[in-house]
Amino acid sequence: MKNNDGSRTLRDTVILVAVFAAVPVGATIWAYWTYIGYGLGNITNDMERWGQTGDFFSGVLNPAFGFLTVILLLRTLQQTDRSFKESEEELRLSREEMKRSADALLEQAKDLKQQTFERTFFELLRLYNEIVDGVVDNHVFARPGYLPKTGREALQNYCWQFKQRLHSHIQKNPETEQNEAINQVWLEYYKDRQNQLGHWFRSLYNILNVC
């Protein structure tokens, strides 16, 4: 729409300049014909007089045409500058729109990533709870009439059993460093309880890895 308005303005300027150019041309012809020329019925064959006539018209009209040409050139430059500024403004608006679109896409990507993380985390958490509920403490050294514990109670029993083994190991080997004693006792204890605790540890590792 702006380009159409600019073209219309430039066309109107050209027409206006053409009209103003016709004025000095008509005035010059009328003055020459009235005060200097010979009339339609008395045209001379003298080439020298024709040369003088040409010099007269060129001397009078060239400055006027030059002035109008300068006006038209300035108007053209003005219109070009305006079109350039309009194009620059449109380009700036396009860049801003592209930036807003990129920001919106980035925000959508963040939301999608967050939603994916939440779905994965809660699914792992649900699976973890199912695994915890399925843990059974079927300790071979259970007392007669002992009912196996399940779920979190079973995990508490396994933890208590490990502490008992660790305490016994430290009493028998007081010279052993605490970290070394923990590693030794745990490796032995986990070897006996891998079938009951392995699945639980793997699910716990997956949750921590996602976080």
ZILIN-V663761 format. One line per field, one symbol per residue. phi: phi as a letter, one per 30 degrees, with the letter a starting at -180 (. if undefined). A space follows every 50 residues. Layout:
phi = ???
//
This chain:
phi = .dddddddddddddddddddddddddddddddddcbdcidcbddcddddd dddddddddddedddddddddddddddddddddddddddddddddddddd dddddddddddddddddddddddddddddddddddbccddcddeidcedb idddddddddddddddddddddbdddddddddddddddddddcdddcddd ddddddddddd
//
